[in-house]
């Protein structure tokens, strides 16, 4: 046999991810993320906006209100929190 080692690519988890804006960072280690979706109505074809808020885990408290972040589904951390902030996409703009 040959001594060639094949490195298999790490298996990618099939977790849901969303991109949204942080609307609240008042809780300890938790941020509230507003995720907005736009899709066409089934019958009429009009573009309809849907939004939902998710509580996401922020261990270090580094994300602030107005930041655009990506959240991923994970294990339940508390009664209402089963999402984790994975990365910062856009920093909040100063007004």
HUFEN-V692698 format. One record per residue. N is the residue number from 0. RES is the residue in three letters. SS is DSSP state (2 for helix, 1 for strand, 0 for the rest). PSI is psi in whole degrees, -180 to 180 (999 if undefined). D_LAST is the distance of its C-alpha to the last C-alpha in Angstrom with 1 decimal. Layout:
N&RES&SS&PSI&D_LAST + N&RES&SS&PSI&D_LAST
//
This chain:
0&UNK&0&162&65.8 + 1&UNK&0&157&63.1 + 2&UNK&0&24&60.8 + 3&UNK&0&126&57.7 + 4&UNK&0&136&54.9 + 5&UNK&0&129&52.5 + 6&UNK&0&114&49.0 + 7&UNK&0&143&47.7 + 8&UNK&0&143&44.1 + 9&UNK&0&139&42.4 + 10&UNK&0&127&42.5 + 11&UNK&0&130&39.1 + 12&UNK&0&144&38.4 + 13&UNK&0&77&37.9 + 14&UNK&0&149&34.8 + 15&UNK&0&140&32.3 + 16&UNK&1&144&28.8 + 17&UNK&1&157&25.7 + 18&UNK&1&129&22.1 + 19&UNK&1&176&19.4 + 20&UNK&1&137&16.0 + 21&UNK&1&125&15.9 + 22&UNK&1&-13&15.4 + 23&UNK&1&137&17.0 + 24&UNK&0&30&17.8 + 25&UNK&0&-25&19.7 + 26&UNK&0&153&23.2 + 27&UNK&0&126&24.9 + 28&UNK&0&19&25.2 + 29&UNK&1&138&23.9 + 30&UNK&1&151&20.8 + 31&UNK&1&123&20.7 + 32&UNK&1&127&20.0 + 33&UNK&1&118&19.8 + 34&UNK&1&124&22.0 + 35&UNK&1&132&22.3 + 36&UNK&1&148&25.5 + 37&UNK&1&125&26.7 + 38&UNK&1&165&30.4 + 39&UNK&1&142&33.1 + 40&UNK&0&141&35.2 + 41&UNK&0&-42&38.7 + 42&UNK&0&-45&40.6 + 43&UNK&0&-18&38.5 + 44&UNK&0&0&36.4 + 45&UNK&0&143&33.2 + 46&UNK&1&123&30.0 + 47&UNK&1&136&28.9 + 48&UNK&1&132&25.7 + 49&UNK&1&143&26.4 + 50&UNK&1&153&24.1 + 51&UNK&1&147&25.0 + 52&UNK&1&139&23.6 + 53&UNK&1&141&25.1 + 54&UNK&1&125&25.2 + 55&UNK&1&148&25.1 + 56&UNK&1&129&26.4 + 57&UNK&0&92&24.2 + 58&UNK&0&-46&26.8 + 59&UNK&0&-9&24.8 + 60&UNK&0&33&21.6 + 61&UNK&0&-13&19.6 + 62&UNK&0&138&17.3 + 63&UNK&0&171&14.2 + 64&UNK&0&134&12.5 + 65&UNK&0&-15&10.8 + 66&UNK&0&146&13.2 + 67&UNK&1&123&15.7 + 68&UNK&1&164&19.1 + 69&UNK&1&134&22.8 + 70&UNK&1&148&25.1 + 71&UNK&1&147&28.9 + 72&UNK&1&141&31.6 + 73&UNK&0&-162&33.7 + 74&UNK&0&155&36.1 + 75&UNK&0&127&35.5 + 76&UNK&0&-36&33.8 + 77&UNK&0&-169&33.9 + 78&UNK&0&-40&34.6 + 79&UNK&0&-1&31.4 + 80&UNK&1&113&30.1 + 81&UNK&1&25&31.7 + 82&UNK&1&151&28.8 + 83&UNK&1&135&27.5 + 84&UNK&1&124&24.3 + 85&UNK&1&-37&25.8 + 86&UNK&1&158&23.1 + 87&UNK&1&129&19.4 + 88&UNK&1&-46&18.7 + 89&UNK&1&132&15.0 + 90&UNK&0&151&12.5 + 91&UNK&0&142&9.2 + 92&UNK&0&139&6.3 + 93&UNK&0&137&3.8 + 94&UNK&0&999&0.0
//
